[in-house]
Amino acid sequence: MAKKRRPQPKTTPQGAADAYPVVGAREPCPCNSGRRYKACHGRAAAHAVTELVQRPFEGLPGEADWVALRELVPAATAELHLKDGLPDGVPSVTLATVLPMAWPALRRDDGAVLLGLQNDTTSGDLSRDLASTLRRALTAEPGTPVAAGDERGAGWAPGDGPRLQDLLDLDRPFEPVVHQGFEFWIEDAENASAEVSASLERANEAAIPTVRLTGVESAYWCETPDKNHLRWVMTHPEEKLLDALARLHAAGVSSLGEGTRLVGSFRAHGLTVPVWDLPTAMRADDVEKPAAEFAERLAGALATEAPLTPDERRARSGLTNRQVTLS
């Protein structure tokens, strides 16, 4: 049997990682431990890169709509308000679901900034990555897109830098506008070149028609060839929400009217999104009243504290078995 190794004394105090700069993973650690950076103070940095922030939009006004625009809605915009006001030369900042060529951001000729939401992230914190892109866009040359990358440069350690919650005015409402096409990409779409018009036409053809309901929050109707759907992003705690949906489902009142059916839910950025199948003839306006009535039934079910009945437990099991996690 091999001899047990005696514990080696630590060469650096706990919590000293922040005192050392970031270097190459295979380079000696600046703390003079004799180990490579990735095996020493770089371990915490590597963990921070991969650790996923479950609810990156928590604390922002309209968190559920942020999730919807990130995962559900093809074409939408929302004006963003900065905590410290707009810099000189930047007349507006607008969030967009997606930008041409999947650019992370764009600075228009007039200095206005468009920030793309549906882009890959470089770390586990989508809010921090978007804030980094926004800061680079605010100082980009007018008339240029902002490429993927990081504003922080050498010496940056994961977990540094502001988040959207630090940059945006949290007292201003988040008011998304859903578009049926991507004409918002172009300042003067009517006078666009033939090439640009053709590109817009292709993008518009691929977009699923989507409408945001006005009578309830963060619910989106969408049209597909075989059936329509209502996808409703909710901020209630997941377990409590699933219990409430199960109560309604077991009681036969979880639908939105004749021909509709609650088919399950999915998780996205820490929130739960129930989904209903709708008949193709059921348009967004037709869903408004049933959705408002369902919201009242759901509020009552959420307030119930009694244990689930056997039928309700079976209904809950069916809902959770059909649950999918998107992010």
LUMDREN-121005 format. One record per residue (C-alpha): residue number from 1; residue in three letters; x, y, z. Coordinates in steps of 0.25 Angstrom, whole numbers, plus 2048, in hexadecimal, padded with zeros to 3 digits. Layout:
<zapas>
NUM:ALA:X:Y:Z
...
</zapas>
This chain:
<zapas>
1:MET:800:800:800
2:ALA:806:80E:7FC
3:LYS:809:817:807
4:LYS:7FF:822:80A
5:ARG:804:830:806
6:ARG:804:83A:810
7:PRO:7FB:846:80E
8:GLN:804:851:807
9:PRO:803:85F:80D
10:LYS:7FB:869:805
11:THR:805:873:7FE
12:THR:7FA:87E:7FD
13:PRO:7EE:882:806
14:GLN:7E0:87F:804
15:GLY:7D9:889:7FB
16:ALA:7E6:88E:7F5
17:ALA:7E2:88B:7E7
18:ASP:7DD:899:7E4
19:ALA:7EB:89E:7E7
20:TYR:7F1:898:7DB
21:PRO:7F0:89B:7CC
22:VAL:7EB:891:7C2
23:VAL:7F6:88A:7BA
24:GLY:7F7:87F:7B0
25:ALA:7F1:872:7B6
26:ARG:7FE:86B:7B4
27:GLU:807:876:7B9
28:PRO:80C:876:7C8
29:CYS:802:87C:7D1
30:PRO:806:88A:7D6
31:CYS:804:886:7E4
32:ASN:812:87F:7E3
33:SER:80C:871:7E8
34:GLY:814:86A:7DD
35:ARG:807:865:7D7
36:ARG:801:869:7C9
37:TYR:7F6:873:7CA
38:LYS:7EB:86A:7C6
39:ALA:7EE:861:7D1
40:CYS:7EF:86C:7DB
41:HIS:7E8:879:7DC
42:GLY:7E3:877:7CE
43:ARG:7D9:86C:7D3
44:ALA:7D0:876:7D9
45:ALA:7D0:87E:7CC
46:ALA:7CD:872:7C3
47:HIS:7C2:86E:7CC
48:ALA:7BC:87C:7CB
49:VAL:7BC:87B:7BC
50:THR:7B4:86F:7BC
51:GLU:7AB:871:7C7
52:LEU:79D:874:7C2
53:VAL:795:880:7C8
54:GLN:787:879:7C8
55:ARG:77F:886:7C7
56:PRO:788:890:7C0
57:PHE:77C:89A:7BE
58:GLU:778:89A:7CD
59:GLY:776:8A8:7D2
60:LEU:774:8AE:7C5
61:PRO:766:8B4:7C2
62:GLY:75E:8AA:7B9
63:GLU:767:89E:7BC
64:ALA:75D:895:7B6
65:ASP:75D:89D:7A9
66:TRP:76C:89D:7A8
67:VAL:76B:88E:7A9
68:ALA:760:88D:79E
69:LEU:768:896:795
70:ARG:775:88E:797
71:GLU:76E:880:794
72:LEU:760:882:78E
73:VAL:75F:88E:785
74:PRO:765:88F:777
75:ALA:764:89E:775
76:ALA:762:8A9:780
77:THR:769:8B5:786
78:ALA:768:8BD:793
79:GLU:76E:8CA:797
80:LEU:778:8C9:7A2
81:HIS:77B:8D4:7AC
82:LEU:789:8D6:7B2
83:LYS:78A:8D9:7C1
84:ASP:794:8E4:7BE
85:GLY:78D:8EA:7B2
86:LEU:791:8E9:7A3
87:PRO:7A0:8ED:7A0
88:ASP:7A2:8F8:796
89:GLY:7A0:8F4:788
90:VAL:797:8E8:78C
91:PRO:788:8EC:789
92:SER:782:8DF:78D
93:VAL:785:8D1:792
94:THR:77C:8C6:78D
95:LEU:77C:8B7:790
96:ALA:779:8AE:784
97:THR:776:89F:784
98:VAL:780:89D:778
99:LEU:788:8A6:76F
100:PRO:78D:8A4:761
101:MET:799:89A:760
102:ALA:796:896:76F
103:TRP:79E:8A2:773
104:PRO:79F:8A4:782
105:ALA:79C:8B3:780
106:LEU:79B:8BE:776
107:ARG:79E:8CD:777
108:ARG:796:8D4:76C
109:ASP:79B:8DF:764
110:ASP:794:8E9:76C
111:GLY:79A:8E3:779
112:ALA:78E:8DB:77E
113:VAL:792:8CE:784
114:LEU:78B:8C0:781
115:LEU:78E:8B5:78B
116:GLY:78B:8A7:786
117:LEU:785:89D:790
118:GLN:785:890:789
119:ASN:794:88D:789
120:ASP:79E:883:78F
121:THR:7A4:887:79C
122:THR:7B3:886:7A0
123:SER:7B0:883:7AE
124:GLY:7A5:87D:7B7
125:ASP:79F:88B:7BA
126:LEU:797:890:7AE
127:SER:794:89D:7B5
128:ARG:7A3:8A0:7B7
129:ASP:7A6:89D:7A9
130:LEU:79B:8A6:7A3
131:ALA:7A0:8B1:7AC
132:SER:7AE:8AF:7A6
133:THR:7A9:8B0:798
134:LEU:7A0:8BC:79B
135:ARG:7AC:8C4:7A1
136:ARG:7B4:8C1:795
137:ALA:7A9:8C5:78C
138:LEU:7A8:8D2:793
139:THR:7B6:8D6:78F
140:ALA:7B6:8D0:781
141:GLU:7B8:8D8:775
142:PRO:7AB:8DC:76F
143:GLY:7A6:8D3:763
144:THR:7AE:8C7:768
145:PRO:7A9:8B9:76E
146:VAL:7AF:8B5:77B
147:ALA:7B6:8A7:779
148:ALA:7B6:89C:783
149:GLY:7C1:89D:78E
150:ASP:7C3:8A4:79B
151:GLU:7C5:8B2:79F
152:ARG:7CD:8AF:7AB
153:GLY:7DA:8AA:7A5
154:ALA:7E7:8A6:7AC
155:GLY:7E6:8A4:7BB
156:TRP:7D7:8A1:7BB
157:ALA:7D3:896:7C4
158:PRO:7C5:88F:7C2
159:GLY:7BB:896:7CB
160:ASP:7C0:8A4:7C9
161:GLY:7B8:8AF:7C2
162:PRO:7AA:8B4:7C4
163:ARG:79D:8AD:7C0
164:LEU:791:8B2:7BA
165:GLN:78B:8B5:7C7
166:ASP:797:8BE:7CA
167:LEU:796:8C6:7BD
168:LEU:787:8C7:7BB
169:ASP:77D:8D0:7C2
170:LEU:775:8C6:7CA
171:ASP:769:8D0:7CC
172:ARG:766:8D1:7BE
173:PRO:75C:8C7:7B8
174:PHE:760:8BC:7AD
175:GLU:756:8BD:7A2
176:PRO:759:8B4:796
177:VAL:753:8B6:789
178:VAL:751:8AA:780
179:HIS:754:8AB:771
180:GLN:74F:8A2:766
181:GLY:75C:8A4:75F
182:PHE:76A:8AA:760
183:GLU:768:8B7:759
184:PHE:76D:8BD:766
185:TRP:77B:8B9:762
186:ILE:77C:8C4:758
187:GLU:779:8D3:75A
188:ASP:773:8D5:74C
189:ALA:76D:8C7:748
190:GLU:764:8CD:73D
191:ASN:771:8D2:736
192:ALA:77A:8C6:739
193:SER:782:8C0:72D
194:ALA:77D:8B4:726
195:GLU:787:8AB:72D
196:VAL:783:8B0:73B
197:SER:774:8AF:737
198:ALA:777:8A0:733
199:SER:77E:89D:740
200:LEU:773:8A3:748
201:GLU:768:89B:740
202:ARG:770:88E:744
203:ALA:770:892:752
204:ASN:762:896:753
205:GLU:75D:889:74C
206:ALA:765:881:757
207:ALA:75E:888:763
208:ILE:752:882:76A
209:PRO:747:88C:76B
210:THR:746:890:77A
211:VAL:73E:899:782
212:ARG:73F:89D:790
213:LEU:732:89D:798
214:THR:72D:8AA:79E
215:GLY:724:8A5:7A9
216:VAL:72F:89D:7B1
217:GLU:73E:89E:7B3
218:SER:748:897:7AA
219:ALA:73F:88E:7A2
220:TYR:742:88C:794
221:TRP:739:886:789
222:CYS:740:880:77D
223:GLU:73B:87A:770
224:THR:741:86D:76A
225:PRO:73C:865:75E
226:ASP:735:85A:766
227:LYS:730:861:772
228:ASN:732:86E:77A
229:HIS:738:86F:788
230:LEU:737:878:794
231:ARG:745:878:79C
232:TRP:744:880:7A9
233:VAL:750:883:7B1
234:MET:74D:883:7C0
235:THR:756:888:7CB
236:HIS:74F:880:7D6
237:PRO:758:876:7DD
238:GLU:758:869:7D5
239:GLU:754:85F:7DF
240:LYS:748:868:7E4
241:LEU:744:86B:7D5
242:LEU:744:85C:7D1
243:ASP:73C:859:7DD
244:ALA:732:864:7D9
245:LEU:731:85F:7CB
246:ALA:72F:851:7CF
247:ARG:723:855:7D8
248:LEU:71D:85C:7CC
249:HIS:720:850:7C3
250:ALA:71A:846:7CC
251:ALA:70E:84F:7CD
252:GLY:70C:84F:7BE
253:VAL:70E:85F:7BE
254:SER:71C:860:7B8
255:SER:718:863:7AA
256:LEU:716:870:7A3
257:GLY:709:86C:79D
258:GLU:703:861:793
259:GLY:70E:85B:78B
260:THR:719:860:794
261:ARG:722:857:79D
262:LEU:72D:85A:7A7
263:VAL:738:851:7A1
264:GLY:743:853:7AB
265:SER:74E:85D:7AE
266:PHE:75D:860:7AC
267:ARG:767:867:7B5
268:ALA:76F:873:7AF
269:HIS:779:87C:7B7
270:GLY:773:877:7C4
271:LEU:764:87A:7C1
272:THR:759:870:7BD
273:VAL:752:872:7B0
274:PRO:744:86A:7AF
275:VAL:740:867:7A1
276:TRP:732:865:79B
277:ASP:72F:85F:78D
278:LEU:724:868:786
279:PRO:71C:865:77A
280:THR:721:86C:76D
281:ALA:714:874:76D
282:MET:717:87A:77A
283:ARG:71E:887:778
284:ALA:725:890:783
285:ASP:719:899:785
286:ASP:711:88C:788
287:VAL:71A:888:793
288:GLU:71A:895:79B
289:LYS:70D:892:7A3
290:PRO:710:883:7A6
291:ALA:71E:887:7AA
292:ALA:719:892:7B4
293:GLU:70F:888:7BA
294:PHE:71A:87D:7BB
295:ALA:722:887:7C3
296:GLU:717:889:7CD
297:ARG:716:87A:7CF
298:LEU:725:878:7D0
299:ALA:726:883:7DB
300:GLY:71C:87B:7E3
301:ALA:723:86E:7E1
302:LEU:730:875:7E5
303:ALA:72A:879:7F2
304:THR:726:86B:7F5
305:GLU:72E:865:800
306:ALA:727:857:801
307:PRO:730:84B:7FD
308:LEU:72D:846:7EF
309:THR:723:83B:7EE
310:PRO:726:82E:7E7
311:ASP:720:833:7DA
312:GLU:728:840:7DB
313:ARG:735:839:7DD
314:ARG:733:830:7D1
315:ALA:730:83D:7C9
316:ARG:73D:843:7CE
317:SER:745:837:7CB
318:GLY:73F:838:7BC
319:LEU:743:847:7BC
320:THR:751:845:7C1
321:ASN:754:839:7B8
322:ARG:751:842:7AC
323:GLN:75A:84D:7B1
324:VAL:766:851:7A9
325:THR:772:85A:7AD
326:LEU:776:864:7A3
327:SER:781:86C:7AB
</zapas>
